[in-house]
């Protein structure tokens, strides 16, 4: 009887130990909802700029000799030769000695505009200044140059220059007259045939 009871206790204790060693089942993780995909954005095509849309008649100008303290001014003309509007955004000089005058805004195809560059000529000597023109189609550099002479030096140079110009004009005039003298004159008498008088006969001869 005791053996039966002991055997039963051993079996029960074995099941208890087995249950104690087996861990409880882990709970299943809850599925995490995925974030919705962002909507696809459509990027508009980029506008390709074309600096050639802004066409200047000239981008450089040389004043030559100018008199000190007499501001020198030059007008740069441009035209929109493209197929869309252009916007003149900014015009800036390289130094305070040069002042640009301009009208910003939109220029339609075929429209023209002007940018005036004025140099104050305050200092003697040569100069080379730039003016940066910024448009919706790009950047263009305009350049002005020259040489500033003091009043006495300029007046002396001007007298010589006027004398040279006068002599050159006289030389050109004499050449043109000489060309006129070389042309052969029409001799109408040499080419005109002589007319013969009709012969008259006396009656009875």
ChimeraX attribute file (.defattr): number of C-alpha atoms within 10 A of each C-alpha:
attribute: neighborCount
match mode: 1-to-1
recipient: residues
	/A:1	6
	/A:2	7
	/A:3	8
	/A:4	9
	/A:5	9
	/A:6	11
	/A:7	12
	/A:8	12
	/A:9	11
	/A:10	12
	/A:11	10
	/A:12	12
	/A:13	12
	/A:14	12
	/A:15	10
	/A:16	11
	/A:17	10
	/A:18	10
	/A:19	11
	/A:20	10
	/A:21	8
	/A:22	8
	/A:23	7
	/A:24	8
	/A:25	6
	/A:26	6
	/A:27	6
	/A:28	6
	/A:29	6
	/A:30	6
	/A:31	6
	/A:32	6
	/A:33	6
	/A:34	6
	/A:35	6
	/A:36	6
	/A:37	6
	/A:38	6
	/A:39	6
	/A:40	6
	/A:41	6
	/A:42	6
	/A:43	6
	/A:44	6
	/A:45	6
	/A:46	6
	/A:47	7
	/A:48	7
	/A:49	12
	/A:50	11
	/A:51	16
	/A:52	13
	/A:53	22
	/A:54	23
	/A:55	16
	/A:56	19
	/A:57	9
	/A:58	12
	/A:59	16
	/A:60	14
	/A:61	15
	/A:62	13
	/A:63	15
	/A:64	10
	/A:65	16
	/A:66	21
	/A:67	20
	/A:68	21
	/A:69	16
	/A:70	13
	/A:71	14
	/A:72	18
	/A:73	15
	/A:74	15
	/A:75	14
	/A:76	16
	/A:77	15
	/A:78	18
	/A:79	18
	/A:80	21
	/A:81	18
	/A:82	17
	/A:83	10
	/A:84	11
	/A:85	18
	/A:86	23
	/A:87	16
	/A:88	20
	/A:89	15
	/A:90	15
	/A:91	20
	/A:92	16
	/A:93	19
	/A:94	13
	/A:95	11
	/A:96	10
	/A:97	14
	/A:98	20
	/A:99	18
	/A:100	19
	/A:101	13
	/A:102	15
	/A:103	13
	/A:104	14
	/A:105	13
	/A:106	14
	/A:107	17
	/A:108	16
	/A:109	16
	/A:110	13
	/A:111	13
	/A:112	15
	/A:113	16
	/A:114	14
	/A:115	19
	/A:116	15
	/A:117	23
	/A:118	18
	/A:119	23
	/A:120	16
	/A:121	23
	/A:122	15
	/A:123	14
	/A:124	14
	/A:125	14
	/A:126	14
	/A:127	15
	/A:128	12
	/A:129	17
	/A:130	18
	/A:131	22
	/A:132	16
	/A:133	19
	/A:134	17
	/A:135	21
	/A:136	17
	/A:137	19
	/A:138	17
	/A:139	14
	/A:140	17
	/A:141	14
	/A:142	18
	/A:143	17
	/A:144	21
	/A:145	17
	/A:146	19
	/A:147	18
	/A:148	24
	/A:149	21
	/A:150	16
	/A:151	14
	/A:152	11
	/A:153	12
	/A:154	16
	/A:155	13
	/A:156	10
	/A:157	14
	/A:158	15
	/A:159	11
	/A:160	12
	/A:161	12
	/A:162	11
	/A:163	12
	/A:164	11
	/A:165	12
	/A:166	12
	/A:167	12
	/A:168	12
	/A:169	12
	/A:170	11
	/A:171	12
	/A:172	12
	/A:173	11
	/A:174	12
	/A:175	11
	/A:176	11
	/A:177	11
	/A:178	11
	/A:179	9
	/A:180	10
	/A:181	9
	/A:182	8
	/A:183	8
	/A:184	7
	/A:185	7
	/A:186	8
	/A:187	8
	/A:188	8
	/A:189	8
	/A:190	8
	/A:191	8
	/A:192	8
	/A:193	8
	/A:194	8
	/A:195	6
	/A:196	6
	/A:197	6
	/A:198	6
	/A:199	5
	/A:200	6
	/A:201	7
	/A:202	5
	/A:203	5
	/A:204	4
	/A:205	4
